[in-house]
Every structure is written in C-alpha cells, then in structure tokens.
Amino acid sequence: GYKKGITPNPDVMCNKEIKFGLFLDKALKMGADYVATGHYVRFRKIASSFSIFIAKDLNKDQSYFLWTLTQKQLKHCLFPIGDYLKSEVREIARKTDLPTAEKKDSQGICFLGKVSLSDFMKQYIPEKRGDVLLAMSNTEGNIIYKKIGEHKGAHFYTIGQRQGLGIGGSDKPYYITEKNIKKNIIIVAEGDENPALYKKEIELTNANFLSPSILNTKHSIPVMARVRYRQPLVLAKLKIEKLKLKIEFNKPVKFIAPGQSAVFYNSKSKLLGGGVIK
C-alpha cells in the first residue's frame, strides 16, 4: 500500500486476514464452536442476524477495526468485554489473579515489535529524496507552489502528517495535503484551518456491510461516520451512485488519507459497515 502511495490500515487487515480469517478457520476445523477476542465492542444477536455496537468504554471502542466482518464469521464470535469499562476489566483480572492485570495497553503495530514503522518500511522501500512544496494562493487567487524543503521519499508520509517533515520558518504548522509518488513530491499547506486539509465527499472501495440488506433500502442513507480511529463520529450520508459508494459529510472533514478505512454507523451506534478510502 505504501509503495502505491496510500496509507494502509494493518489493524483492519489483520482482523480480516488473520484473527477472523486464518485463525477462525483453523479453530473451526479443530472443533471449536466460537473464538473469543478482547475487542472492545458490544455484540448482539437481533432476530437472525448478528450486530456490533460501539463499546461501553468509548475511549477503548474498537468497532472501527471490525468493519470487514461477515455474518458467517460473526456467528462464531464472542466479544465478552465490550459491556465493561477498561477499569472494570482490570479489576476483574486483579480479583482472579490474572498476570496481565497490570499489563500496559498495547501500542503501535504488533508484528513489528520494538521497530518503528519508518525503520521497518525502509527495509522494503529505499529512501529517495524529493521536494516539499508549499501550496499558496497568488494575488489572482490561483494556486502556486513554492519549494520549502526536501523529504526522504514520498512513500513514507501520509495525508495530514505534521511531525517529521523537517521544515520550519513559519509560526503556523505545516500539514501534508497531497503526495505524488511518481514525481516523488509532497505538497503541504500552512495553518490548522487551511481549506486544503478538508474534504466534503469521499469515494470508497472494497466496501462491506455487516447486514447486506441495507443496500436494498435507499440510494442515500443517513449515517454517522469516521475516517480515522478515535475521530469523533460526524453526520454524513451514504450514497450509492452508478455502482459507486460515496460518503458525503454534512460538514467538511479534515485529514482524509486514501487507503485508510471509512466506517459508518446508524444513530444507535450500530456498526453498518465500511470501506477503503479511494
């Protein structure tokens, strides 16, 4: 994904391919009825279908990472801690003398160990210096570009990134708004509220609906959406136009990175599905 110039989401792919792919298949072949995971989500069977809801502990909710799951997988799943706060789970662990009761929360990408993502990627993608361009408006209102620095390779950066650019000279922060892998350039904008940081509509690929029947309802569905983990939910419309799936936000949303997941819910915090931002 990075080689193609997008920002992939390994947590989502791990759930799809490993935990609820290879691992679930292996468990069922060995005779298991269910697999249980420590994801913070509330899980309900409603009529004949299974649904995922945002966890009781809003700070730990992990429903964002489970949008690829299907009914076939969900019927073999258990999510036992989604109705508890993290503090309550730790207290249960202490009372039952579990060795992980005081273990720190996991951070970063599990399969990398103590290696940073940047160092890991450099094993597969060579550094290649390129220009950092600042997008500005001239007196006629047209966009012009000014070189303000150099980067180590456009592959290593993501939309919305502020840290690690190695550029200064302004009392306002710079944020990446675009990158061009073929030309190996990065375009930045100045200031927290720069219009270039926002998008009103996005298109999705590889979409999945936990209950596919939602597609039979309307061409436009009101939803709550998020385009990054821990981002507050925002009001939006899910639109199906000529076989294309789009999300139109009620208000423009900041830092949208192609390759990341856009996930949508109904007004009752039920996970409807998601897709990859195109």
C-alpha positions as CSV (number, residue, x, y, z in Angstrom):
1,G,0.0,0.0,0.0
2,Y,2.8,2.4,0.9
3,K,4.5,1.6,-2.4
4,K,1.3,2.6,-4.2
5,G,1.2,5.9,-2.3
6,I,-1.7,5.1,0.0
7,T,-1.8,4.8,3.8
8,P,-3.0,1.2,4.6
9,N,-4.6,0.1,7.9
10,P,-2.8,-3.0,9.1
11,D,-5.2,-3.4,12.1
12,V,-8.1,-3.8,9.8
13,M,-6.3,-6.2,7.5
14,C,-5.1,-8.3,10.5
15,N,-8.6,-8.8,11.7
16,K,-9.8,-9.7,8.2
17,E,-7.0,-12.0,7.2
18,I,-5.6,-13.4,10.4
19,K,-7.8,-13.2,13.5
20,F,-11.1,-13.8,11.7
21,G,-9.6,-15.4,8.6
22,L,-6.8,-18.0,9.1
23,F,-7.3,-18.2,12.9
24,L,-11.0,-18.6,12.9
25,D,-10.9,-21.2,10.1
26,K,-8.3,-23.2,11.9
27,A,-10.3,-23.1,15.2
28,L,-13.4,-24.3,13.5
29,K,-11.6,-27.1,11.8
30,M,-10.2,-28.2,15.2
31,G,-13.8,-28.4,16.5
32,A,-14.2,-25.1,18.2
33,D,-17.7,-23.5,18.3
34,Y,-16.5,-20.0,18.8
35,V,-13.5,-17.8,19.1
36,A,-13.4,-15.0,21.7
37,T,-11.4,-11.9,21.4
38,G,-10.6,-8.9,23.6
39,H,-12.0,-6.3,21.2
40,Y,-14.0,-3.6,23.0
41,V,-17.3,-3.8,21.1
42,R,-20.8,-4.7,22.2
43,F,-22.2,-7.7,20.4
44,R,-25.9,-8.6,20.0
45,K,-28.0,-11.1,18.1
46,I,-31.1,-9.4,16.8
47,A,-33.6,-11.7,15.2
48,S,-31.5,-14.0,13.0
49,S,-28.5,-11.6,12.4
50,F,-25.5,-10.5,14.5
51,S,-24.7,-6.9,15.1
52,I,-21.7,-5.0,16.5
53,F,-22.3,-1.8,18.5
54,I,-19.8,0.8,19.9
55,A,-18.4,-0.3,23.2
56,K,-19.5,0.9,26.6
57,D,-16.0,2.3,27.1
58,L,-15.9,5.0,24.4
59,N,-12.2,5.6,24.8
60,K,-11.4,1.9,24.1
61,D,-14.0,1.2,21.4
62,Q,-12.5,-0.9,18.6
63,S,-15.5,-1.3,16.3
64,Y,-13.7,0.8,13.7
65,F,-11.3,-2.1,13.0
66,L,-14.1,-4.7,12.5
67,W,-16.0,-3.4,9.5
68,T,-14.8,-6.2,7.2
69,L,-16.6,-9.0,9.2
70,T,-19.4,-11.0,7.8
71,Q,-22.5,-12.8,9.2
72,K,-20.8,-16.1,8.5
73,Q,-17.9,-15.1,10.7
74,L,-19.9,-13.3,13.4
75,K,-22.0,-16.4,14.2
76,H,-18.8,-18.0,15.5
77,C,-17.6,-14.9,17.5
78,L,-17.7,-13.9,21.1
79,F,-16.7,-10.4,22.3
80,P,-17.0,-10.7,26.1
81,I,-15.7,-7.4,27.4
82,G,-17.5,-4.8,25.3
83,D,-20.1,-4.1,28.0
84,Y,-17.3,-3.2,30.6
85,L,-15.1,-0.2,31.1
86,K,-11.4,-1.0,30.8
87,S,-11.0,-0.2,34.5
88,E,-13.7,-2.8,35.3
89,V,-11.9,-5.4,33.2
90,R,-8.6,-4.7,35.0
91,E,-10.4,-5.1,38.4
92,I,-11.8,-8.5,37.3
93,A,-8.3,-9.5,36.2
94,R,-6.9,-8.5,39.6
95,K,-9.5,-10.4,41.6
96,T,-8.8,-13.5,39.5
97,D,-5.0,-13.1,39.8
98,L,-4.5,-12.9,36.0
99,P,-0.9,-12.0,35.3
100,T,-1.9,-9.4,32.7
101,A,-4.0,-7.4,35.2
102,E,-1.4,-4.5,35.3
103,K,-0.1,-5.0,31.7
104,K,0.2,-1.8,29.8
105,D,-2.1,-1.2,26.8
106,S,-0.7,-2.4,23.5
107,Q,0.6,0.3,21.3
108,G,1.6,0.5,17.6
109,I,1.7,-2.4,15.2
110,C,2.0,-5.7,17.0
111,F,4.1,-7.6,14.4
112,L,6.9,-5.0,14.3
113,G,8.0,-5.5,17.9
114,K,10.2,-2.6,19.1
115,V,11.0,-1.5,15.5
116,S,9.4,1.8,14.3
117,L,7.1,1.7,11.3
118,S,9.6,4.0,9.4
119,D,12.6,1.7,10.1
120,F,10.5,-1.3,9.1
121,M,9.4,0.2,5.8
122,K,13.0,1.2,4.9
123,Q,13.8,-2.5,4.8
124,Y,11.5,-2.7,1.7
125,I,11.4,0.8,0.2
126,P,14.6,2.7,-0.4
127,E,14.9,6.3,0.6
128,K,14.7,8.8,-2.3
129,R,15.0,12.5,-1.7
130,G,12.3,14.8,-3.2
131,D,10.8,18.2,-2.9
132,V,8.4,19.5,-0.3
133,L,6.2,22.1,-2.0
134,L,4.1,24.7,-0.2
135,A,0.7,25.4,-1.8
136,M,-0.2,29.0,-1.8
137,S,-2.7,31.4,-3.5
138,N,-1.4,34.2,-5.6
139,T,-3.0,37.7,-5.9
140,E,-5.3,36.3,-8.7
141,G,-6.5,33.5,-6.4
142,N,-4.6,30.8,-8.3
143,I,-2.7,28.0,-6.5
144,I,1.1,28.2,-6.9
145,Y,3.8,26.0,-5.4
146,K,7.0,27.0,-3.7
147,K,9.8,24.6,-2.6
148,I,10.4,24.9,1.1
149,G,12.4,21.7,1.8
150,E,13.2,18.1,1.0
151,H,11.8,14.8,2.2
152,K,13.2,11.2,2.3
153,G,10.7,9.6,0.0
154,A,7.0,10.3,-0.6
155,H,6.1,6.7,0.2
156,F,7.0,7.3,3.9
157,Y,4.5,10.1,4.6
158,T,0.7,10.3,5.0
159,I,-2.0,12.9,4.4
160,G,-2.4,15.1,7.5
161,Q,1.0,14.4,8.8
162,R,2.7,17.2,10.7
163,Q,5.6,15.7,12.5
164,G,8.9,14.6,10.9
165,L,8.8,16.9,7.9
166,G,11.9,18.7,8.8
167,I,10.7,22.1,7.7
168,G,10.2,25.3,9.6
169,G,10.3,29.1,9.1
170,S,6.6,29.7,9.9
171,D,4.8,30.3,13.2
172,K,2.0,28.1,11.8
173,P,2.2,24.3,11.4
174,Y,2.6,22.6,8.0
175,Y,0.4,19.6,7.1
176,I,0.7,17.3,4.2
177,T,-2.3,17.7,1.9
178,E,-1.2,15.7,-1.2
179,K,1.7,13.4,-2.3
180,N,2.7,12.3,-5.8
181,I,4.6,9.0,-5.8
182,K,5.6,9.1,-9.5
183,K,7.1,12.6,-9.2
184,N,8.2,11.9,-5.6
185,I,6.9,15.2,-4.3
186,I,4.9,16.2,-1.2
187,I,2.6,19.2,-1.0
188,V,1.9,20.9,2.3
189,A,-0.5,23.6,3.5
190,E,0.1,26.1,6.2
191,G,-2.2,26.5,9.2
192,D,-4.6,24.4,11.2
193,E,-7.7,25.6,9.3
194,N,-6.4,25.7,5.8
195,P,-9.2,24.6,3.3
196,A,-6.8,22.2,1.6
197,L,-6.9,20.0,4.7
198,Y,-10.7,19.3,4.3
199,K,-12.9,17.2,2.1
200,K,-16.7,17.2,1.8
201,E,-17.1,13.9,-0.1
202,I,-15.1,10.7,-0.5
203,E,-15.4,7.5,-2.6
204,L,-15.0,4.0,-1.1
205,T,-13.7,0.8,-2.5
206,N,-13.8,-2.8,-1.1
207,A,-16.9,-1.9,0.9
208,N,-18.5,-4.4,3.3
209,F,-21.9,-4.3,5.1
210,L,-22.4,-6.4,8.2
211,S,-26.0,-6.7,7.2
212,P,-26.1,-6.6,3.3
213,S,-29.8,-5.9,3.3
214,I,-29.0,-2.2,4.0
215,L,-28.3,-1.9,0.2
216,N,-31.9,-2.7,-0.6
217,T,-33.2,0.3,1.3
218,K,-32.4,3.7,-0.4
219,H,-29.8,5.3,-2.6
220,S,-29.0,7.7,0.2
221,I,-28.7,6.6,3.9
222,P,-28.1,9.0,6.8
223,V,-25.2,7.6,8.9
224,M,-22.6,8.6,11.5
225,A,-19.1,8.2,10.0
226,R,-15.4,8.3,11.0
227,V,-12.4,8.2,8.7
228,R,-9.7,7.7,11.5
229,Y,-9.6,5.7,14.7
230,R,-10.7,7.8,17.7
231,Q,-12.1,10.5,15.4
232,P,-15.5,11.8,16.7
233,L,-18.4,10.5,14.7
234,V,-19.7,13.0,12.2
235,L,-23.1,13.3,10.4
236,A,-23.0,12.1,6.8
237,K,-24.9,10.5,4.0
238,L,-24.0,7.1,2.5
239,K,-24.7,7.5,-1.3
240,I,-24.9,4.8,-3.9
241,E,-24.4,6.3,-7.4
242,K,-23.8,4.3,-10.5
243,L,-22.3,1.4,-8.6
244,K,-20.0,3.8,-6.7
245,L,-20.2,4.1,-2.9
246,K,-19.7,7.6,-1.5
247,I,-19.8,9.3,1.8
248,E,-20.9,12.9,1.8
249,F,-20.2,14.7,5.1
250,N,-22.6,17.3,6.5
251,K,-19.5,19.4,7.2
252,P,-16.1,19.0,5.6
253,V,-13.8,16.6,7.4
254,K,-10.0,17.1,8.0
255,F,-7.0,14.8,7.1
256,I,-8.6,12.2,4.9
257,A,-6.0,9.7,3.7
258,P,-6.5,7.3,0.8
259,G,-6.1,3.7,1.9
260,Q,-7.4,4.3,5.4
261,S,-10.8,3.0,6.5
262,A,-14.1,5.0,6.5
263,V,-16.6,3.3,8.8
264,F,-20.2,4.1,9.3
265,Y,-22.9,3.6,12.0
266,N,-26.6,4.2,12.5
267,S,-27.9,6.7,15.0
268,K,-28.0,3.9,17.7
269,S,-24.2,3.2,17.5
270,K,-24.7,0.1,15.4
271,L,-21.8,-0.7,13.0
272,L,-23.2,-0.8,9.5
273,G,-20.0,-1.4,7.6
274,G,-17.1,0.4,6.0
275,G,-14.7,0.7,3.1
276,V,-11.3,1.8,2.0
277,I,-11.0,5.5,1.1
278,K,-10.2,5.8,-2.6
